[in-house]
Amino acid sequence: MAAARITVAVREDLPLRPEAFRSAATGEPVGWLEVGEFEVGLYGSAAELRRLSASVLAAAEHAEELGRSGVRLEAA
């Protein structure tokens, strides 16, 4: 599968729908997160999704730290 870059603004009203299923190929359990109204779907093993979750939390913490610092950065 090819990688792609997709940007989705995370809003308060953005639907997040977690699901789970077994892989047809391997029979292993897979977690699935549908983000938005078919904007993007993320899937992986429990460990892989926990790794993603930790990165999302780190990004939120960095944003909070930036807000506390008073530094203003403009998007390019």
VEXDREN-2710 file (C-alpha; in Angstrom, 1 decimal):
% VEXDREN-2710
k/r/px/py/pz
1/MET/0.0/0.0/0.0
2/ALA/1.3/3.4/-0.9
3/ALA/1.6/6.2/1.7
4/ALA/-0.4/9.4/1.2
5/ARG/-0.5/12.7/2.9
6/ILE/-4.0/13.8/3.9
7/THR/-4.7/16.8/6.0
8/VAL/-7.9/16.9/8.0
9/ALA/-8.7/19.7/10.4
10/VAL/-9.7/18.3/13.8
11/ARG/-12.7/20.2/15.0
12/GLU/-14.9/19.7/18.0
13/ASP/-17.7/18.3/15.9
14/LEU/-15.5/16.0/13.7
15/PRO/-17.0/12.5/13.9
16/LEU/-14.5/9.9/15.2
17/ARG/-15.8/6.3/14.9
18/PRO/-13.6/3.5/16.3
19/GLU/-14.2/0.0/15.1
20/ALA/-12.5/-3.4/15.2
21/PHE/-12.4/-6.4/13.0
22/ARG/-10.3/-9.4/12.1
23/SER/-8.0/-9.3/9.1
24/ALA/-9.3/-11.5/6.3
25/ALA/-5.7/-12.3/5.3
26/THR/-4.2/-13.1/8.7
27/GLY/-7.1/-13.5/11.1
28/GLU/-5.4/-11.0/13.4
29/PRO/-7.5/-8.3/15.2
30/VAL/-7.3/-4.9/13.7
31/GLY/-8.4/-1.6/15.0
32/TRP/-10.0/1.0/12.7
33/LEU/-10.7/4.7/13.2
34/GLU/-12.9/6.5/10.7
35/VAL/-12.1/10.2/10.9
36/GLY/-14.8/12.6/9.6
37/GLU/-17.4/11.7/7.0
38/PHE/-15.1/9.4/4.9
39/GLU/-12.2/11.9/5.0
40/VAL/-9.7/9.3/6.2
41/GLY/-9.6/5.9/7.8
42/LEU/-6.7/4.7/10.0
43/TYR/-6.1/1.1/10.8
44/GLY/-3.5/-1.1/12.5
45/SER/-2.8/-3.5/15.3
46/ALA/-3.5/-2.5/18.8
47/ALA/0.1/-1.7/19.4
48/GLU/0.4/0.3/16.2
49/LEU/-2.7/2.4/17.1
50/ARG/-1.4/3.0/20.6
51/ARG/1.8/4.3/19.1
52/LEU/-0.3/6.7/16.9
53/SER/-2.3/7.7/20.0
54/ALA/0.9/8.6/21.8
55/SER/2.0/10.8/18.9
56/VAL/-1.4/12.5/18.8
57/LEU/-1.1/13.3/22.6
58/ALA/2.4/14.6/22.1
59/ALA/1.3/16.9/19.3
60/ALA/-1.5/18.2/21.6
61/GLU/1.0/18.8/24.4
62/HIS/3.4/20.7/22.1
63/ALA/0.5/22.9/21.0
64/GLU/-0.4/23.6/24.6
65/GLU/3.2/24.4/25.4
66/LEU/3.4/26.8/22.4
67/GLY/0.2/28.5/23.6
68/ARG/1.7/29.0/27.1
69/SER/5.0/30.4/25.7
70/GLY/3.3/33.3/24.0
71/VAL/5.3/32.7/20.8
72/ARG/3.3/33.3/17.6
73/LEU/4.1/31.2/14.6
74/GLU/2.5/31.8/11.3
75/ALA/1.6/29.0/8.9
76/ALA/3.5/29.0/5.6
END
